[in-house]
Amino acid sequence: MGQIKAAHSRLLICFGLSAFFLFFILGNAVSFAGEETSPGTEAPAKQRRVLLLPFKDLTAVYGSPSNIRSPINGRVFLSGPVDQKAAPFMDARLYAYLREKDAFILIAADEVGDLLATLANRHPQPSSERSLWVEVGRAQGADAVLGGFIYRLKDRTGRDYGVDEAASVAFDLHLIRIADGRIQWSGRFDETQQPLSSNLYNIKKFISRGGKWVTSREMAAGGLKSLLSDIPAR
């Protein structure tokens, strides 16, 4: 009789353990089935459509005064000579660098210059540059507009390892949100190359440039790429 009771107890214990594991497995299966997404399958955030405006040479607009104020945020730059091909060069570099980042859906501004002039002529009172940017961006179906101004792009005189006059560059960039017309981001580059002997803090930049005197375009391209590393993707 004792042996029968012991066998019966062992049977109950086995049955209880089997039921526990069965409920555990079924519970996990239900929880997994109820999950709609997992960390590895989250939908990517929607990319913004950004209209790229051509760089504007402000010395061609205002001549060559000693200082020119940014039409977007009012910051002042020392002006200087700007090569006629500087703006197309900067436009091409801007587009290429942003394509590398793959942060936005880019809208190239092939005919935006004419559209900006048309919009400006429609208004009885002069409109701000920012409001014109927002209007042309909205007309192109963009979420934001990115454009910039060139204040100085002066080439060096001399060779790689010895110059009479160093390259000097100044420009800025602005990202304007179409929804509310606000400046979401601004970046500026303003530099005249100096020899390492006059400023030891330039050693990192000196090494990155191969220890030589760079051209204005090399300086401008490097400055543009550096600025774009901080531009917000959202």
C-alpha positions as CSV (number, residue, x, y, z in Angstrom):
1,M,0.0,0.0,0.0
2,G,2.9,2.4,0.8
3,Q,4.5,1.7,-2.5
4,I,1.3,2.5,-4.3
5,K,1.0,5.9,-2.4
6,A,4.6,6.7,-3.2
7,A,4.1,5.9,-6.9
8,H,0.9,8.0,-6.9
9,S,2.8,11.0,-5.4
10,R,5.6,10.7,-7.9
11,L,3.0,10.7,-10.7
12,L,1.4,13.8,-9.3
13,I,4.7,15.6,-9.1
14,C,5.6,14.7,-12.7
15,F,2.2,15.8,-13.9
16,G,2.5,19.2,-12.0
17,L,6.0,19.8,-13.5
18,S,4.8,19.0,-17.0
19,A,1.8,21.4,-16.7
20,F,4.1,24.2,-15.4
21,F,6.5,23.9,-18.4
22,L,3.6,23.7,-20.8
23,F,2.0,26.9,-19.5
24,F,5.5,28.6,-19.5
25,I,6.1,27.7,-23.2
26,L,2.6,28.7,-24.3
27,G,2.9,32.0,-22.4
28,N,6.1,32.9,-24.1
29,A,4.7,31.9,-27.5
30,V,1.7,34.3,-27.0
31,S,4.0,37.2,-25.9
32,F,6.2,36.7,-29.0
33,A,3.2,36.5,-31.3
34,G,1.9,39.8,-29.8
35,E,5.0,41.8,-30.6
36,E,4.5,44.0,-33.7
37,T,8.1,45.2,-34.1
38,S,11.5,44.3,-32.8
39,P,14.5,46.6,-32.3
40,G,16.1,45.4,-35.5
41,T,12.9,45.9,-37.6
42,E,11.9,49.5,-36.7
43,A,10.8,51.6,-39.6
44,P,13.3,54.2,-40.6
45,A,12.5,57.9,-39.9
46,K,11.2,59.8,-42.9
47,Q,13.9,61.7,-44.8
48,R,13.3,65.4,-45.3
49,R,13.2,67.0,-48.7
50,V,15.8,69.8,-48.7
51,L,16.1,72.4,-51.5
52,L,19.7,73.4,-52.2
53,L,19.9,77.0,-53.2
54,P,23.0,78.2,-55.1
55,F,25.7,80.0,-53.2
56,K,25.4,83.8,-53.6
57,D,28.5,86.0,-54.0
58,L,27.6,89.0,-51.9
59,T,30.6,91.1,-53.2
60,A,28.9,91.0,-56.6
61,V,25.8,92.5,-54.9
62,Y,27.3,95.1,-52.6
63,G,30.7,95.7,-54.2
64,S,33.7,95.4,-51.9
65,P,33.0,97.3,-48.7
66,S,35.2,96.3,-45.7
67,N,32.3,94.5,-44.0
68,I,29.2,92.7,-45.2
69,R,26.3,91.5,-43.0
70,S,24.7,88.1,-43.5
71,P,21.2,88.5,-44.9
72,I,20.0,85.6,-42.8
73,N,21.4,86.0,-39.3
74,G,23.1,89.4,-39.4
75,R,26.6,88.3,-38.6
76,V,29.4,90.4,-40.1
77,F,32.2,89.2,-42.4
78,L,35.2,90.9,-43.7
79,S,34.8,91.0,-47.5
80,G,37.4,90.4,-50.2
81,P,37.9,89.3,-53.7
82,V,35.7,86.4,-54.9
83,D,36.5,84.4,-58.1
84,Q,33.6,84.4,-60.6
85,K,33.6,80.6,-60.6
86,A,33.6,80.3,-56.8
87,A,29.8,80.0,-56.4
88,P,29.4,77.1,-59.0
89,F,32.4,75.3,-57.4
90,M,30.8,75.6,-53.9
91,D,27.4,74.5,-55.2
92,A,29.0,71.3,-56.7
93,R,30.9,70.5,-53.5
94,L,27.8,71.1,-51.3
95,Y,25.7,68.7,-53.4
96,A,28.5,66.1,-53.4
97,Y,29.1,66.2,-49.7
98,L,25.4,65.9,-48.8
99,R,25.0,63.0,-51.2
100,E,27.8,61.2,-49.3
101,K,26.0,61.8,-46.0
102,D,22.7,60.5,-47.4
103,A,20.8,62.5,-44.7
104,F,18.3,64.2,-47.0
105,I,16.3,63.9,-50.2
106,L,18.0,66.6,-52.1
107,I,16.2,68.9,-54.5
108,A,18.7,70.5,-56.9
109,A,18.1,74.2,-57.6
110,D,18.5,74.3,-61.4
111,E,16.1,77.2,-62.0
112,V,15.7,78.6,-58.5
113,G,17.7,81.8,-59.3
114,D,15.0,82.9,-61.8
115,L,12.2,82.0,-59.4
116,L,13.7,84.0,-56.5
117,A,14.0,87.0,-58.8
118,T,10.4,86.6,-59.9
119,L,9.1,86.3,-56.4
120,A,11.1,89.3,-55.3
121,N,9.5,91.4,-58.1
122,R,6.0,90.4,-57.1
123,H,6.2,92.1,-53.7
124,P,5.6,95.8,-53.5
125,Q,7.9,96.0,-50.5
126,P,11.4,94.4,-50.5
127,S,11.1,91.0,-48.8
128,S,13.7,89.5,-46.5
129,E,16.0,86.9,-47.9
130,R,14.7,84.4,-45.5
131,S,11.0,84.9,-46.5
132,L,12.0,84.5,-50.1
133,W,13.8,81.3,-49.3
134,V,10.7,79.9,-47.5
135,E,8.4,80.9,-50.4
136,V,10.6,79.3,-53.1
137,G,11.1,76.2,-50.9
138,R,7.3,75.8,-50.5
139,A,6.8,76.2,-54.2
140,Q,9.3,73.3,-54.8
141,G,7.6,71.1,-52.2
142,A,10.6,71.1,-49.8
143,D,10.6,70.6,-46.1
144,A,13.6,72.8,-45.7
145,V,15.9,75.1,-47.6
146,L,19.7,75.1,-47.4
147,G,21.7,78.0,-48.9
148,G,24.8,80.1,-48.3
149,F,26.7,83.3,-49.1
150,I,30.3,83.9,-50.1
151,Y,32.1,87.0,-48.6
152,R,35.7,86.3,-49.5
153,L,37.5,83.7,-51.6
154,K,41.0,85.0,-52.2
155,D,43.6,82.7,-53.6
156,R,47.2,82.4,-52.5
157,T,50.0,83.9,-54.4
158,G,53.1,81.6,-54.5
159,R,53.6,77.9,-54.4
160,D,52.8,75.0,-52.1
161,Y,55.7,75.5,-49.7
162,G,56.2,79.3,-49.9
163,V,53.7,82.1,-50.6
164,D,53.7,85.9,-50.8
165,E,50.1,86.0,-49.8
166,A,48.0,83.2,-48.2
167,A,44.6,82.0,-49.2
168,S,41.6,83.6,-47.4
169,V,38.0,82.4,-47.4
170,A,34.8,83.4,-45.7
171,F,31.3,81.9,-46.3
172,D,28.3,80.8,-44.3
173,L,25.4,78.3,-44.6
174,H,21.8,78.3,-43.3
175,L,19.1,75.6,-43.0
176,I,15.6,77.1,-42.9
177,R,12.6,75.1,-42.0
178,I,9.7,75.7,-44.3
179,A,6.9,75.0,-41.8
180,D,7.6,78.0,-39.6
181,G,10.5,79.9,-41.4
182,R,12.9,79.4,-38.5
183,I,16.7,79.0,-38.8
184,Q,17.2,75.4,-37.8
185,W,21.0,75.6,-38.2
186,S,23.7,78.0,-39.3
187,G,27.4,77.4,-39.9
188,R,30.2,79.8,-40.8
189,F,33.8,79.5,-42.1
190,D,36.2,82.5,-41.9
191,E,39.9,81.8,-42.2
192,T,43.2,83.1,-43.6
193,Q,45.9,80.5,-43.6
194,Q,48.7,81.2,-41.2
195,P,52.1,79.6,-41.0
196,L,52.7,77.1,-38.2
197,S,55.4,79.4,-36.7
198,S,52.9,82.1,-36.0
199,N,50.3,79.9,-34.3
200,L,51.2,76.5,-32.8
201,Y,47.5,75.8,-32.2
202,N,47.2,75.3,-36.0
203,I,49.4,72.1,-35.9
204,K,46.4,69.7,-36.4
205,K,45.2,71.7,-39.4
206,F,48.8,72.1,-40.6
207,I,49.3,68.3,-40.7
208,S,45.9,67.7,-42.3
209,R,46.9,70.0,-45.2
210,G,50.1,68.1,-45.8
211,G,52.2,70.9,-44.2
212,K,51.8,73.1,-47.3
213,W,50.0,76.3,-48.3
214,V,46.6,75.4,-49.8
215,T,44.6,77.1,-52.5
216,S,41.4,79.0,-51.7
217,R,39.3,76.3,-53.2
218,E,41.1,73.6,-51.2
219,M,40.5,75.7,-48.0
220,A,36.8,76.3,-49.0
221,A,36.1,72.7,-49.7
222,G,37.7,71.6,-46.5
223,G,35.8,74.2,-44.5
224,L,32.5,73.2,-46.1
225,K,32.9,69.5,-45.4
226,S,33.8,70.3,-41.8
227,L,30.7,72.5,-41.3
228,L,28.4,69.9,-42.8
229,S,29.5,67.3,-40.2
230,D,27.3,69.3,-37.7
231,I,24.2,69.8,-39.8
232,P,21.1,68.2,-38.2
233,A,19.5,65.4,-40.2
234,R,16.0,65.9,-38.6
